[in-house]
Amino acid sequence: MTTRIVLHIDRLVLRGVARGDAGALAAALRSALQERLAAPAATAALAAQPSAALLRAPAVALAPGVDAGTHGQAIGQAIARQLNPGATP
């Protein structure tokens, strides 16, 4: 049986990120979430949780001079940890 995960991010507030980096950051964020949420353990953990209308992931410190892709990966990891707290990064 295939389990389908649908995740909508309606609002993502990025302070200190150049507008030109937004696309790369979003692509890295999407990739990080797909990778972490596709794991069988994540699917099982999510299935055991009630649906959530709102998720507030912890703040992620964005280091100066680091590329947008690295920031997107870090944000994706933070969101995935909130969705599946028992998972390893």
Contacts in CASP RR format, 6 or more apart in sequence:
PFRMAT RR
TARGET T0000
AUTHOR 0000-0000-0000
METHOD contacts of the structure
MODEL  1
MTTRIVLHIDRLVLRGVARGDAGALAAALRSALQERLAAPAATAALAAQP
SAALLRAPAVALAPGVDAGTHGQAIGQAIARQLNPGATP
3 43 0 8 1.000
3 47 0 8 1.000
5 37 0 8 1.000
5 43 0 8 1.000
5 46 0 8 1.000
7 33 0 8 1.000
7 37 0 8 1.000
12 26 0 8 1.000
12 29 0 8 1.000
12 75 0 8 1.000
14 22 0 8 1.000
14 25 0 8 1.000
16 62 0 8 1.000
17 25 0 8 1.000
17 62 0 8 1.000
17 68 0 8 1.000
17 71 0 8 1.000
18 68 0 8 1.000
21 67 0 8 1.000
21 68 0 8 1.000
21 71 0 8 1.000
22 68 0 8 1.000
23 68 0 8 1.000
24 67 0 8 1.000
24 68 0 8 1.000
24 69 0 8 1.000
25 68 0 8 1.000
25 69 0 8 1.000
25 71 0 8 1.000
25 72 0 8 1.000
25 75 0 8 1.000
26 72 0 8 1.000
27 69 0 8 1.000
28 68 0 8 1.000
28 69 0 8 1.000
28 70 0 8 1.000
28 71 0 8 1.000
28 72 0 8 1.000
28 73 0 8 1.000
29 72 0 8 1.000
29 73 0 8 1.000
29 75 0 8 1.000
29 76 0 8 1.000
29 79 0 8 1.000
31 73 0 8 1.000
32 72 0 8 1.000
32 73 0 8 1.000
32 75 0 8 1.000
32 76 0 8 1.000
32 77 0 8 1.000
32 80 0 8 1.000
33 76 0 8 1.000
33 79 0 8 1.000
33 80 0 8 1.000
36 42 0 8 1.000
36 76 0 8 1.000
36 77 0 8 1.000
36 80 0 8 1.000
36 84 0 8 1.000
36 87 0 8 1.000
37 43 0 8 1.000
37 46 0 8 1.000
37 80 0 8 1.000
37 83 0 8 1.000
37 84 0 8 1.000
39 87 0 8 1.000
41 84 0 8 1.000
41 87 0 8 1.000
42 80 0 8 1.000
42 83 0 8 1.000
42 84 0 8 1.000
42 87 0 8 1.000
45 83 0 8 1.000
45 84 0 8 1.000
45 85 0 8 1.000
45 86 0 8 1.000
45 87 0 8 1.000
46 83 0 8 1.000
46 84 0 8 1.000
49 83 0 8 1.000
55 79 0 8 1.000
55 82 0 8 1.000
55 83 0 8 1.000
56 82 0 8 1.000
57 75 0 8 1.000
57 78 0 8 1.000
57 79 0 8 1.000
57 81 0 8 1.000
57 82 0 8 1.000
58 78 0 8 1.000
58 82 0 8 1.000
60 71 0 8 1.000
60 74 0 8 1.000
60 75 0 8 1.000
60 78 0 8 1.000
62 71 0 8 1.000
62 74 0 8 1.000
77 89 0 8 1.000
80 87 0 8 1.000
81 87 0 8 1.000
81 89 0 8 1.000
END
